[in-house]
Amino acid sequence: MKAVHAASWTLAALASAALGWAAFAPLSVASRDEPFEIPPGTWARRMAGDKVEILPNRIDLALGLNDQLLLRNLDDVPQQFGPVLVMPGQSFRLPFEKASTYSFDCTAHASGQMTIVVAEAPATPWDRILWRWNRLKKKTRA
């Protein structure tokens, strides 16, 4: 029984340490780019009637962390993103300097629209925990 009790305390201490680190450690990222790719054949599949969901309808960014959207057009036709025409094989980087919600026309979406929500960098310990948790979830889905 003592071993089970000790293991429970050890697990609780490790969980507390992990939460403390997530809450108070400085946030850092390898790159400020948040990359998204338009795969080859996207336009042809959409024209054939396939429901192609390659990009999320909403992208969340944080100032100073992942505040640059990087679109790569790997398709064989140009793709429109807002006022920019991204040619096949080209990349387009859109930096954000202000927290706000932005809406863009986007030919890579079935709806024709994409929303980008740019938030302030997570300042409170709880916001940092949530930010790290969401990044982890995103990485495990990829």
C-alpha positions in Angstrom: 0.0 0.0 0.0 2.9 2.4 0.7 4.3 1.8 -2.8 0.9 2.8 -4.3 0.7 5.9 -2.1 4.3 6.9 -3.0 3.6 6.4 -6.7 0.5 8.6 -6.4 2.5 11.4 -4.7 5.3 11.1 -7.3 2.8 11.3 -10.2 1.1 14.3 -8.6 4.5 16.0 -8.1 5.5 15.4 -11.7 2.2 16.8 -13.0 2.6 19.9 -10.8 6.1 20.4 -12.1 5.0 20.1 -15.7 2.1 22.6 -15.2 4.5 24.9 -13.4 6.9 24.8 -16.3 4.1 25.3 -18.9 2.8 28.3 -16.9 6.0 30.1 -16.2 8.7 29.1 -18.7 9.4 31.6 -21.5 7.6 30.9 -24.7 9.8 30.3 -27.7 9.3 29.0 -31.2 11.8 27.8 -33.9 10.2 30.1 -36.5 7.5 32.8 -36.5 6.1 31.2 -39.6 2.8 29.3 -39.4 3.1 27.2 -42.6 0.2 25.8 -44.7 0.5 24.0 -48.0 -1.9 23.7 -50.9 -1.2 20.2 -52.1 -0.8 19.2 -55.8 -4.1 18.5 -57.5 -6.3 20.6 -55.2 -7.9 22.7 -57.9 -8.6 19.6 -60.1 -10.2 17.7 -57.2 -12.4 20.7 -56.4 -13.5 21.0 -60.0 -14.3 17.3 -60.1 -16.7 17.9 -57.2 -14.5 16.5 -54.3 -14.9 18.2 -51.0 -11.3 19.2 -50.4 -10.6 20.5 -46.9 -6.9 21.2 -47.0 -6.7 24.4 -44.9 -8.6 25.1 -41.8 -11.4 27.8 -42.1 -9.7 29.6 -39.1 -6.1 30.0 -38.3 -5.0 31.3 -34.9 -1.8 33.2 -34.5 0.0 35.0 -31.6 2.0 38.2 -31.9 5.7 37.6 -31.5 5.4 33.8 -31.6 3.7 32.5 -34.8 2.6 35.7 -36.3 3.5 35.1 -40.0 1.3 33.0 -42.2 3.3 31.1 -44.8 1.3 29.7 -47.7 3.0 27.3 -50.2 1.2 26.6 -53.4 2.2 23.1 -54.5 -0.8 22.9 -56.8 -0.4 23.3 -60.6 -2.7 26.3 -60.8 -2.5 29.8 -59.3 -4.4 30.3 -56.0 -6.0 33.5 -54.8 -5.4 34.6 -51.2 -6.9 38.0 -50.5 -5.4 40.4 -52.9 -2.4 38.1 -53.8 -2.3 35.6 -56.6 0.1 32.8 -55.5 1.5 31.1 -58.5 2.3 27.3 -58.7 5.4 26.5 -56.8 5.5 29.9 -55.0 5.2 30.8 -51.4 3.6 33.8 -49.8 4.4 35.1 -46.4 2.0 37.4 -44.6 3.2 39.0 -41.4 0.8 40.4 -38.8 1.7 43.3 -36.5 -1.7 43.9 -34.9 -4.0 41.7 -32.9 -7.3 41.4 -34.8 -9.5 39.2 -36.8 -8.8 39.2 -40.5 -11.0 37.7 -43.3 -9.6 36.8 -46.7 -10.9 35.5 -50.0 -9.2 32.1 -50.6 -9.7 29.9 -53.7 -8.2 26.9 -51.8 -11.3 26.8 -49.6 -14.7 25.4 -50.7 -16.3 28.3 -48.9 -14.0 30.8 -50.6 -13.1 32.4 -47.3 -10.4 32.1 -44.6 -10.3 33.8 -41.2 -7.1 34.5 -39.4 -7.3 35.5 -35.7 -4.2 37.2 -34.4 -4.1 37.4 -30.6 -1.7 39.1 -28.3 1.1 36.8 -27.1 0.0 34.7 -24.0 0.8 36.8 -21.0 -0.7 35.0 -18.0 0.4 31.6 -16.8 -3.0 30.1 -17.7 -2.8 31.6 -21.2 0.7 30.0 -21.7 -0.6 26.6 -20.6 -3.5 26.8 -23.0 -1.2 28.1 -25.8 1.3 25.2 -25.3 -1.6 22.7 -25.0 -3.1 23.9 -28.3 0.3 23.7 -30.1 0.8 20.2 -28.8 -2.7 19.1 -30.0 -1.9 20.6 -33.4 1.4 18.8 -33.7 -0.1 15.4 -32.8 -2.8 15.9 -35.5 -0.2 16.6 -38.2 
